[in-house]
Structures are given as structure tokens and as C-alpha cells.
Amino acid sequence: MFSNLCVFTGPMFSGKTESLLKEILWSSFFVNDLASQPRCLVLKPAMDVRYANDEIVSHAGARAAATPVRSLDGVDFTQYDRVFIDEMQFFDAPHVEGDLVAEVRRALIEGVKVYASGLDLDYRGEPFRVSADMIAMAGDVRRMSSCCDLCGADAQFTARFSASRSRVDLGAGESYKALCQRHWIGHVRAQGV
């Protein structure tokens, strides 16, 4: 476990990206001594163009500039003091080439502070490999929950309400809802997922 890795994870609409953006803002603007301001790298998968091509944008509209990537070739995390990664679950083939987990591990060993956010489970309740590996390495895991769209209870699951059966189908409130365990199980059974 690496104490310099912090992961924000949970279902959609739980504030994962908002939490990541707070850390970016803190690192970028709230440093008393500009000479000691950390060198920051902010990454997002290039395929996530829901709100912007070159920004991390939360569902609530908060945003920060980011470098969209299709490949980790040539990206040296060790050249930075802090690395921020949004939508970590998509840093896997075919969306992003390269081994994010290995790159993060190398950066952590060199003392780089890494923050990552992303879904832990897909709409079927199956873990994303990259997210699972990052969670296992992290010294600080912040499991976040949302409010169930149907009853208002804590929601730990993301349910898809579109016809797509692809594991990855970019969307927001038009296609996905956060559900509590009881309502998610009912939805999965009804959909035959």
C-alpha cells in the first residue's frame, strides 16, 4: 500500500470527479509560496468527450484543464510532483494504450503524489481491472456514494437505462442512474443483465 496514492471511487454521480477537482485546485492555487508550487500533471482518457475534449468536467459543471491521452507512451509521471487521473477505469485497452498501474507504481516509488478517480464497478456490478488494482495499491481510498434515484437511500451502484449492452457506453443522467443495492438488484433482474 502506498500512502502517496489517493483514490476516489464509487458509482456515478457520487462526487468522485468533484473531489479530484478539489485536489487539483488546492495544488494549483492554494500554495502560499509560488516558488514551491508543485508541478502537476492532469490526465483524462481522450475518448471521454462528454463535456470537453481537454478538460476534466464534473456532472455539476466544475472543470480543470487536462491532457487527453490515448497512449501512455512518452508520459513520464516521475517528472511531476503530483499526478491527477480522472476516469481511471478507462485507462485500459482499447481506450488507452499502456499500463497505468505500472506507471503509477513507478511514480509512487519515486515519491510522486497521485490522485485518481473513477468507477469501481460497471453497470453489471463487475469490477474494472484498473480501478481494482489502483484501489488495492492506495493508502487512501475514499469510497463515495450517491443518493438512490428511486428511494433516496445511499447508492453504491450505477444502473444503465439504455439499450446498449456494451461494457463502456459514455453517458450521464440520460443513460445512467445511481441506485441503492435493493433497487440495483431489482433493475439487474428486470433487465436480465
N, C-alpha and C positions, 0 to 999 in steps of 0.2 A: 504494500500500500504506500502510495506517495502522498505526503502531506501537502505538496505543492500542486495537486490536481483537485479541482473542484468541479463537480458535475451537477447540473440542474436537469432533472428528468421527471417524467410523468406523462399524463395524457395531453392531448391538445387542449388549448385554452386554459392552461394551469399557470401561466406566467413564467415559463422557462426562459423564453427569449427576453422578456422584461427584466428578469434577474440578471441575465448575461449583459444586457444593455446597461444596467446599473453599474456593474463592474467595469465595463468599458468607459463609461462616463467618469467614474471615480479615478480610474487610471489615467485618463486623458486630460482631465480638467481640474481635479481637486488635489493637485500636488503643490505643496507650499513653495518648494524650491524648483524653479524651472530647469535648473542645471541637473537635477536628479530625476526629472520626469522620465518614466520608463519608456523604453522602445517597445511599441505594441504592434502586433500583427493580428488582424481581424479577418477571419476566413468564413466563407459560406460556399455551399455547393453551387456551381454555376447553373445547374438545372432548376434551382428554386427561384423562379422569376415571378412568383405570385404577386409581390408588391413592388419589387425593384430589382434591377439587374446587379447593381453594385452597392447595395446597402442591406444590412440586416434590418428587418422591419417586423415589429410585433403586430399581433392582430389588433391591438389597441392603437397602433399608429406610431409608436416610438421608433426611432431609427438611428442608425450609425453607419458610416461608410465602412465597406467591407470589400475584400478582394474575392471575386468569384473564381472558383477553381474547378477544373475538370481533371487535373492530374496534380499529384504532389511532387512530381519530378521538379527539381530546382527550387523547391521551397525548403529553406533551412530554418527550422524553428529555433535553433540554438543561437541565431543572430539577434534574438529579441529577448527582452526581459519578461514579457507577458504575451501569451497567445490566447486568442479567443476564437472559439469554434461554434458556429450555430448549425443546427440540424445535423448533428454528428452521425445520426443513423444513416444518412445518405452518403457518407464518406466511405463508400464501398462500391465495387464494380457492379453494374456498368456505369454508375453515376459519376464516381470519382475514382480515377486510377491511382494506385499506390496503397501503402499500408499505413493508415492514420495511426493505428495503435502503436506500431513500431516507431513512427516519427515522434509521437507524443512521449513514449517511454524514453527515447534518446534525449529529448528536450528536458524531461523531468530529471534525469540523471545529471544533466548539466546545470540544474538549478533554475530552469525557466519555470515560471508560474503559469499554469494552463487552466483555463476555464472552458468548459464545454456544455452545450445544452442540446437536448434532443429527446425524442420519444424513446421510451424504454421498450414498449410493446407496439405491435402493429394492430390493426383493427380486428384481427382474429385472436389477439391475446398472445401472440408468439413474439419472443424477444428478437430485437435487431442485434446481430452479431457485434457490430462495432460498439453499440451502446452498452451491451452486456460486458464487453471487455474493458471499456472505459470505466464503467461503474465498479468493476472488480479491482481496478488499479487505484481508484480515487480514495484519498484520505478524507475527503469531504463530499458526501453525496447528499444532495438536497432533493428528496422525493417530494414532488409537489402534487397537489390535487386540485381539481376544479370543482364546480358545482354541477350536479347531475341536471341535465336539461329537462328531465321528466319529473323529478321529485325534490330537487334542491339539496340532497344529501351530498357528502363528499364523493367526488367522482375520480376514480383511478383508471378508467378505461376510455378508449376512443372507439366510437362506433361509426361505421361508414354508412351513409344513407344515399348511395348512388349505385348504379347498376354495375359498375366496374368490379372485376374480381382480381385485378392486378394488385400485387402487394403494395406497390407505390403508385399513388394517384394523387398528384398535387391538388390541394383544395383547402378550403377554410369552412366557414359556417354553412355554406351551401351544400357541402358534401359530408361533413363530419359533425359529430356532437360528442360531448363528454358525458359519460354515464357512470352511475354507481354500479357496483358489482351485480346487484339484483337485476337492474334494468338492462345492463350489458348482456348478461346471460340470457335473458328473455329475448333480446334483439338477435343475438347469435343463433339461438334455436330457431326463431321465426325465419331468419334469412337462410338457414341451412349452411352457415359458414363453417 
